[in-house]
Amino acid sequence: MRDVRYGSLVAATILAMVGYACRASDVVDVGGSTAVPVAPAERAVTIDTTGCGLAADRMGSGVAVGDGLVLTVAHLVVRSDRLAVNETSGGRVDAVVVAVDLDLDLAVLRLPANGLAAIETASADTGAMGSIVGGAASGTVPFQVNGIVRISIEEILGSERHSRLGYKLDATTTTGDSGAGAYDEDDRLIGIVFAISDEGETTWITSSAVAAEFLAAHADDRTPIVCDPDASRLALP
């Protein structure tokens, strides 16, 4: 999980509290049908990675966001050679990375088409409650939004700092929950887990607005991004 405990990296820096009023929910257009609502638990997946080159195998979480697409965090997959996605139905399928943004710490995986409905997203206000669903380590845990923030973090495997909109949650998660979805009480995705505080009682998520923009840009991507074993990381375009 990207630390504020993300391995052993330093804590994310809060740049500014920002006003962010609730907006109407959106259905992210990633090629899935919107006819049948899908419960968050049915979207939760765990992801097993085989390390690239000298990198270690890892396990993390993801969200099935549409037909054959999974959204997760970049730091989980950027050092991977092969990926297996474990679905809540008990199925296990191979997946490939088709998009990575090291600044946003987001990645899109493609797996066999499954006709899954597109995901519904929303924003949230401070004080809102909901659940982080399907974390690989913690399962489903409740949260309350502690703050709406703009967060500055180092890019994955780099040193430059970048900021993005996110939420600070009162929620107890741990390593392996990175990539899990945080949902409001109406089962709408408000963000993706990427970090926890050192004491484990604060969870940081990238907002669904940021994730939706990333997904919209890469929903049609199909070319796998492959491992460079000499560099122990994906050979990003």
Sine and cosine of phi, psi and omega as CSV:
sin_phi,cos_phi,sin_psi,cos_psi,sin_omega,cos_omega
0.00,0.00,0.65,-0.76,-0.01,-1.00
-0.90,0.43,0.89,-0.46,-0.18,-0.98
-1.00,-0.07,0.72,-0.70,0.93,0.38
-0.66,0.75,-0.13,0.99,0.87,-0.49
-0.54,-0.84,0.99,-0.17,0.03,-1.00
-0.69,-0.73,1.00,0.06,-0.27,-0.96
0.93,0.38,-0.91,-0.41,0.05,-1.00
-0.72,-0.70,0.51,0.86,-0.03,-1.00
-0.97,0.23,0.23,-0.97,-0.02,-1.00
-0.95,0.31,0.32,-0.95,-0.04,-1.00
-0.92,0.39,0.52,-0.86,0.10,-0.99
-0.90,0.44,0.50,-0.87,-0.01,-1.00
-0.97,-0.25,0.79,-0.61,0.06,-1.00
-0.98,0.19,0.86,-0.50,0.01,-1.00
-0.99,0.12,-0.72,0.70,-0.06,-1.00
-0.26,-0.97,0.58,-0.82,0.20,-0.98
-0.98,0.22,0.66,-0.75,-0.06,-1.00
-0.79,-0.61,0.62,-0.79,0.13,-0.99
-0.95,0.31,0.70,-0.72,-0.07,-1.00
-0.46,-0.89,0.99,0.15,-0.09,-1.00
-0.91,0.41,0.47,-0.88,0.05,-1.00
-0.86,0.51,0.67,-0.74,0.07,-1.00
-0.90,-0.44,0.18,-0.98,0.09,-1.00
-0.89,0.47,0.55,-0.83,-0.02,-1.00
-0.94,0.35,0.40,-0.92,0.01,-1.00
-0.83,-0.55,0.52,-0.86,0.19,-0.98
-0.98,-0.20,0.88,-0.48,-0.03,-1.00
-0.95,0.30,0.85,-0.53,-0.06,-1.00
-0.99,0.16,1.00,-0.05,0.02,-1.00
-0.85,-0.53,0.46,0.89,0.13,-0.99
1.00,0.02,0.03,1.00,0.02,-1.00
-1.00,-0.04,0.32,-0.95,0.10,-1.00
-0.97,0.26,0.57,-0.82,0.06,-1.00
-0.97,-0.25,0.22,0.98,-0.13,-0.99
-0.96,0.28,-0.55,0.83,-0.12,-0.99
-0.88,-0.48,0.88,-0.48,0.05,-1.00
-0.87,0.49,0.57,-0.82,0.00,-1.00
-0.85,-0.52,0.82,-0.57,0.00,-1.00
-0.92,0.39,0.57,-0.82,0.01,-1.00
-0.79,0.62,-0.62,0.78,-0.02,-1.00
-0.89,0.46,-0.48,0.88,0.01,-1.00
-0.98,0.18,-0.23,0.97,0.04,-1.00
-1.00,-0.08,-0.25,0.97,-0.08,-1.00
-0.96,0.28,0.75,-0.66,0.07,-1.00
-0.75,-0.66,0.40,-0.92,0.22,-0.98
-0.94,-0.33,0.46,-0.89,-0.11,-0.99
-0.79,-0.61,0.82,-0.57,0.10,-1.00
-0.97,-0.24,0.79,-0.62,0.02,-1.00
-0.92,-0.40,0.62,-0.79,0.18,-0.98
-0.99,-0.11,0.81,-0.59,-0.11,-0.99
-0.88,0.48,0.56,-0.83,0.01,-1.00
-1.00,-0.04,0.81,-0.59,-0.01,-1.00
0.89,0.46,-0.88,-0.48,-0.01,-1.00
-1.00,-0.03,0.00,1.00,-0.04,-1.00
-0.95,0.32,0.46,-0.89,-0.01,-1.00
-1.00,0.10,0.39,-0.92,0.15,-0.99
-0.92,0.38,0.50,-0.86,-0.01,-1.00
-0.63,-0.78,0.29,-0.96,0.10,-1.00
-0.75,-0.66,0.65,-0.76,0.04,-1.00
-0.45,-0.90,-0.33,-0.94,-0.15,-0.99
-0.82,-0.58,0.25,-0.97,0.05,-1.00
-0.35,-0.94,0.12,-0.99,0.00,-1.00
-0.81,-0.59,0.83,-0.55,0.09,-1.00
-0.97,0.24,0.93,-0.37,-0.18,-0.98
-0.97,-0.24,-0.17,0.98,-0.03,-1.00
-0.02,-1.00,-0.22,-0.97,-0.10,-0.99
-0.90,0.43,0.98,-0.20,0.04,-1.00
0.95,0.30,0.39,0.92,-0.03,-1.00
-0.79,-0.61,0.67,-0.74,0.06,-1.00
-0.79,-0.61,0.72,-0.69,0.08,-1.00
-0.98,-0.20,0.71,-0.70,0.04,-1.00
-0.52,-0.85,-0.21,-0.98,0.00,-1.00
-0.99,-0.13,0.56,-0.83,-0.04,-1.00
-0.90,0.43,-0.60,0.80,-0.10,-0.99
-0.92,0.40,-0.30,0.95,0.07,-1.00
-0.97,0.26,-0.61,0.79,-0.19,-0.98
-0.94,-0.33,-0.16,0.99,-0.15,-0.99
-0.92,0.38,-0.32,0.95,0.05,-1.00
-0.94,-0.34,0.49,0.87,-0.11,-0.99
-0.97,-0.25,0.46,-0.89,0.09,-1.00
-0.96,-0.26,-0.74,0.68,0.03,-1.00
-0.73,-0.69,0.49,-0.87,-0.04,-1.00
-0.78,-0.62,0.62,-0.78,0.15,-0.99
-0.79,-0.62,0.76,-0.65,0.00,-1.00
-0.96,-0.26,0.82,-0.57,0.02,-1.00
-0.98,-0.18,0.90,-0.44,-0.06,-1.00
-1.00,0.00,0.36,-0.93,-0.02,-1.00
-0.91,0.42,-0.38,0.93,0.03,-1.00
-0.95,0.31,-0.17,0.99,-0.04,-1.00
0.98,-0.19,-0.14,0.99,0.03,-1.00
-0.96,0.27,0.43,-0.90,0.04,-1.00
-0.72,-0.69,0.86,-0.51,-0.08,-1.00
-0.76,-0.65,0.48,-0.88,0.10,-1.00
-0.97,0.26,0.51,-0.86,0.02,-1.00
-0.65,-0.76,0.33,-0.94,0.08,-1.00
-0.79,-0.61,0.48,-0.88,0.09,-1.00
-0.99,0.12,0.79,-0.62,0.02,-1.00
-0.89,-0.46,-0.22,0.97,0.03,-1.00
-0.42,-0.91,0.66,-0.75,0.02,-1.00
-0.62,-0.78,0.69,-0.72,0.15,-0.99
-0.81,-0.59,0.95,-0.31,-0.06,-1.00
-0.96,0.29,-0.39,0.92,0.04,-1.00
-0.96,0.27,-0.65,0.76,-0.03,-1.00
-1.00,0.05,-0.23,0.97,-0.09,-1.00
0.85,0.52,0.77,0.64,0.03,-1.00
-0.73,-0.69,0.48,-0.88,0.05,-1.00
-0.54,-0.84,0.48,-0.88,0.08,-1.00
-0.90,-0.44,0.76,-0.65,0.08,-1.00
-0.95,-0.32,0.57,-0.82,0.09,-1.00
-0.90,-0.44,0.71,-0.71,0.03,-1.00
-0.73,-0.68,0.06,-1.00,-0.02,-1.00
-0.81,0.58,0.61,-0.79,-0.01,-1.00
-0.82,0.58,0.67,-0.74,-0.02,-1.00
-0.72,-0.70,0.04,1.00,0.06,-1.00
0.93,0.37,0.30,0.95,-0.05,-1.00
-0.92,0.40,0.63,-0.78,0.02,-1.00
-0.91,0.42,0.52,-0.86,0.06,-1.00
-0.89,0.45,0.48,-0.88,-0.09,-1.00
-1.00,0.07,0.55,-0.84,0.06,-1.00
-0.99,-0.16,0.74,-0.68,-0.04,-1.00
-0.88,-0.48,0.30,-0.95,0.03,-1.00
-0.37,-0.93,0.27,-0.96,0.17,-0.98
-1.00,-0.10,0.08,-1.00,0.00,-1.00
-0.56,-0.83,0.45,-0.89,0.06,-1.00
-0.99,-0.11,0.34,-0.94,0.13,-0.99
-0.84,0.55,0.73,-0.69,-0.04,-1.00
0.99,-0.13,-0.28,0.96,0.00,-1.00
-0.90,0.43,0.48,-0.87,-0.04,-1.00
-0.87,-0.49,0.36,-0.93,0.02,-1.00
-0.01,-1.00,-0.42,-0.91,-0.04,-1.00
-0.62,-0.78,0.64,-0.77,0.26,-0.96
-1.00,0.08,0.83,-0.56,-0.20,-0.98
-0.91,-0.41,0.79,-0.61,0.20,-0.98
0.98,0.20,0.47,0.88,0.10,-1.00
-0.87,0.49,0.67,-0.74,-0.07,-1.00
-0.88,0.48,-0.48,0.88,-0.02,-1.00
-0.99,-0.15,-0.65,0.76,-0.17,-0.99
-0.95,-0.31,-0.13,0.99,-0.05,-1.00
0.94,0.33,-0.74,-0.67,-0.02,-1.00
-0.96,-0.28,0.80,-0.61,-0.01,-1.00
-0.74,-0.67,0.56,-0.83,0.01,-1.00
-0.97,0.23,0.38,-0.93,0.09,-1.00
-0.60,-0.80,0.32,-0.95,0.24,-0.97
-0.77,-0.64,0.70,-0.72,0.00,-1.00
-0.94,0.33,0.88,-0.48,0.00,-1.00
-1.00,0.02,-0.47,0.88,0.00,-1.00
-0.13,-0.99,0.44,-0.90,0.09,-1.00
-0.96,-0.29,0.88,-0.48,-0.25,-0.97
-0.68,-0.73,0.34,-0.94,0.21,-0.98
-0.96,-0.29,0.84,-0.55,-0.19,-0.98
-0.94,-0.35,0.71,-0.71,0.06,-1.00
-0.96,-0.28,0.82,-0.57,0.04,-1.00
-0.68,-0.73,0.34,-0.94,0.13,-0.99
-0.96,0.28,0.58,-0.81,0.08,-1.00
-0.87,0.48,0.45,-0.89,0.00,-1.00
-0.90,0.44,0.77,-0.64,-0.01,-1.00
0.88,0.48,0.38,0.92,0.01,-1.00
-0.65,-0.76,-0.15,-0.99,-0.05,-1.00
-0.83,-0.56,-0.23,0.97,0.03,-1.00
-0.95,0.32,0.56,-0.83,-0.02,-1.00
-0.98,-0.18,0.61,-0.80,0.01,-1.00
-0.68,-0.73,0.47,-0.88,-0.01,-1.00
-0.89,-0.45,0.42,-0.91,0.05,-1.00
-0.40,-0.92,0.33,-0.95,0.00,-1.00
-0.97,0.23,0.67,-0.75,0.02,-1.00
-0.39,-0.92,-0.11,-0.99,0.00,-1.00
-0.77,-0.63,0.59,-0.81,0.17,-0.99
-0.98,-0.19,0.85,-0.53,-0.08,-1.00
-0.92,-0.40,0.64,-0.77,0.26,-0.97
-0.99,0.15,0.99,-0.15,-0.04,-1.00
-0.33,-0.95,0.64,-0.77,-0.03,-1.00
-0.99,-0.15,0.95,-0.33,0.04,-1.00
-0.77,-0.64,0.01,-1.00,-0.02,-1.00
-0.47,-0.88,0.03,-1.00,0.00,-1.00
-0.82,0.58,0.72,-0.69,-0.07,-1.00
0.96,-0.29,-0.35,0.94,0.03,-1.00
-1.00,0.08,-0.18,0.98,0.01,-1.00
-0.84,0.54,0.75,-0.66,-0.05,-1.00
0.98,-0.17,-0.21,0.98,0.01,-1.00
-0.95,0.32,0.40,-0.92,-0.01,-1.00
-1.00,-0.03,0.61,-0.79,0.12,-0.99
-0.96,-0.29,0.80,-0.59,-0.12,-0.99
-0.86,-0.52,0.55,-0.83,0.09,-1.00
-0.98,0.18,-0.06,-1.00,-0.08,-1.00
-0.95,0.30,-0.14,0.99,0.09,-1.00
-0.98,-0.21,0.29,0.96,0.05,-1.00
0.91,0.41,0.49,0.87,0.05,-1.00
-0.98,-0.21,0.68,-0.74,-0.03,-1.00
-0.94,0.34,0.81,-0.58,0.08,-1.00
-0.95,-0.32,-0.22,0.98,0.03,-1.00
0.06,-1.00,0.08,-1.00,-0.03,-1.00
-0.86,-0.51,0.79,-0.61,-0.01,-1.00
-0.90,0.44,0.73,-0.68,0.10,-0.99
-0.72,-0.69,-0.23,0.97,-0.06,-1.00
-0.35,-0.94,0.35,-0.94,0.12,-0.99
-0.73,-0.68,0.36,-0.93,0.05,-1.00
-0.97,0.24,0.26,-0.97,-0.04,-1.00
-0.85,0.52,-0.57,0.82,0.00,-1.00
-0.99,0.13,-0.14,0.99,0.10,-0.99
0.99,0.14,0.06,1.00,-0.07,-1.00
-0.97,-0.23,-0.05,1.00,0.09,-1.00
-0.86,-0.51,0.76,-0.65,0.00,-1.00
-0.88,-0.47,0.66,-0.75,0.00,-1.00
-0.94,-0.33,0.69,-0.72,0.01,-1.00
-0.77,-0.63,0.57,-0.82,0.17,-0.99
-0.98,0.19,0.71,-0.70,-0.11,-0.99
-0.91,0.41,0.47,-0.88,0.03,-1.00
-0.90,0.43,-0.42,0.91,0.04,-1.00
-0.90,0.44,-0.69,0.73,0.05,-1.00
-0.91,0.40,-0.70,0.71,0.00,-1.00
-0.90,0.44,-0.64,0.77,-0.02,-1.00
-0.90,0.43,-0.64,0.77,0.03,-1.00
-0.90,0.43,-0.66,0.75,0.04,-1.00
-0.90,0.44,-0.71,0.71,0.01,-1.00
-0.89,0.46,-0.69,0.73,-0.02,-1.00
-0.87,0.49,-0.55,0.84,-0.02,-1.00
-0.97,0.24,-0.35,0.94,-0.15,-0.99
-0.80,-0.61,0.15,0.99,-0.07,-1.00
-0.89,0.46,-0.44,0.90,-0.01,-1.00
-0.99,-0.11,-0.02,1.00,-0.01,-1.00
-0.92,0.40,0.69,-0.72,-0.02,-1.00
-0.73,-0.69,-0.18,0.98,-0.03,-1.00
-0.98,0.18,0.87,-0.49,-0.01,-1.00
-0.90,0.44,0.61,-0.79,0.15,-0.99
-1.00,-0.09,0.87,-0.49,-0.18,-0.98
-0.99,-0.16,0.26,-0.96,-0.03,-1.00
-0.98,0.19,0.63,-0.77,0.21,-0.98
-0.97,-0.26,0.99,-0.17,-0.11,-0.99
-0.90,0.44,-0.47,0.88,0.01,-1.00
-0.92,0.39,-0.53,0.85,0.01,-1.00
-0.99,-0.13,-0.10,0.99,-0.05,-1.00
0.81,0.59,0.70,0.71,0.01,-1.00
-0.28,-0.96,0.27,-0.96,0.07,-1.00
-0.90,0.43,0.61,-0.79,0.06,-1.00
-1.00,0.05,1.00,0.06,-0.11,-0.99
-0.95,0.30,0.60,-0.80,0.01,-1.00
-0.93,0.38,0.00,0.00,0.00,0.00
